[in-house]
Amino acid sequence: MKKNPLACYRNDMFGSRGVDVGAALTYVNELATASSDGVAVQTAAYVLLNTMLGAMDQVLNAPSPERLALIDLIDERIKASASNIDQQISDWMDSNVDHDHLISEWLSDNFDVTDYNINDAIHEWASDNLADEVEKVIKNSLTFSVVVN
């Protein structure tokens, strides 16, 4: 924000007409012609001064054409960039992240064969299931003969 070099003359005891310098001048003229009271004319003059300072502030801080053009350019780039943001993220991920390695690393961190005793698991399954399966097979298809010597 640019500093108005005349801002030191602003007087908050008096009003203003916003940034309408014409209205402030009309106010001064009306009071000056209708009154011989110096205080009234002085009041009108300060209203005019405050109005002019407000108008100058507005001009000093208005965006320049260059700034407006730059804002438009930035807005266009953001809009163009945002239109395919999903594809840009996907392309970046494909180029910069080794998914296979990450999955493999996660699996090895979370599933370790040594955490499970495979021999106990096989023995337990065999104990629970093998005797029944052997019995079914023997009953259905085998004939035994016993020979004593």
Number of C-alpha atoms within 10 A of each C-alpha: 7 10 10 15 10 13 14 8 11 16 13 10 8 14 15 21 19 16 19 14 20 13 15 23 18 13 18 21 15 13 18 17 9 11 12 10 10 11 10 15 20 14 17 24 20 22 26 27 24 26 24 23 23 21 16 18 19 14 14 14 12 13 12 11 9 9 11 12 12 12 13 12 12 12 12 12 12 11 12 11 12 12 11 10 12 11 11 13 11 11 11 11 12 11 9 9 10 10 11 9 10 11 11 11 12 11 11 11 9 10 11 9 9 7 8 10 9 11 9 10 11 11 12 12 11 13 11 11 11 13 10 11 11 10 10 12 10 11 10 8 8 9 7 8 6 5 5 4 3
